[in-house]
Amino acid sequence: MECKFITDFLLTGKREAEVRLAAFRHDSMGQRFIVSASRVLNLHGLSARYVGVCLLRWVHGIPFGWDYEENNTVYTIELQHRYRVGPEEYDSDAHTQDVFAFYKDTKTSAPSTGGGLEMPNNNNYETMVLPKSRPNIYGGWLTIPRIVGDQEQYGSYSISAMQYCVGLPKDRIPEASAAGWAWTRGMNSSWGRAASLTEDYFSV
């Protein structure tokens, strides 16, 4: 089979991923069992944000999507991924900032009268005043993520939720193997651990 996907916000040393393809058998009782897997591909990203592309080719070793001999057994293939490095832990100095804000105690509560912040003699919102006459409205310091450029200094990587997967004959993808073959663009990558059937759940 061949699988293609795109990546974003992979940053070397900060947010790196490891991915693999895995096949599962699902029985009539709703249980799933891992039956084969590719080796792990490490996606290191680059030093700056770049939208990358990855192509995986793999010999999955399962007969068909539906096992006609057992009549109710289904096979599925998953692209699995998780962090190899990261994500960064939020640091109060490097990744967050404090702002003073008004807030309501519930989603349904509202100011007693008028607009949310419009006060007498303050139609231009030049100052923020919160009189006692406005119930359910409070003010205080709120910690939020620090917004810097394209948010490359914090956050998580992205792998496209919609992947392209297709079964092809061997003469169309001769590189495919049980261990897996990969081509990447827009990122640095390397092969990692060998295939393992002891890790059935391999996700972020």
Secondary structure, DSSP 4 states (H G I P E B T S, - for coil): -EEEEEEE--BTTTBEEEEEEEEEEE-TTS-EEEEEEPPPEEEEEBSS---EEEEEEB------SEETTTSSEEEEEEEEEEEEE-PPPP-TTTTEEEEEEEEESSSS---SSSSSS-BTTBTT--S----TTSTTEEEEEEEEE---TTTTTSS--EE-SS-EEE---TTT-TT-BSS-EEEEESSEEEE-SPP-SS------
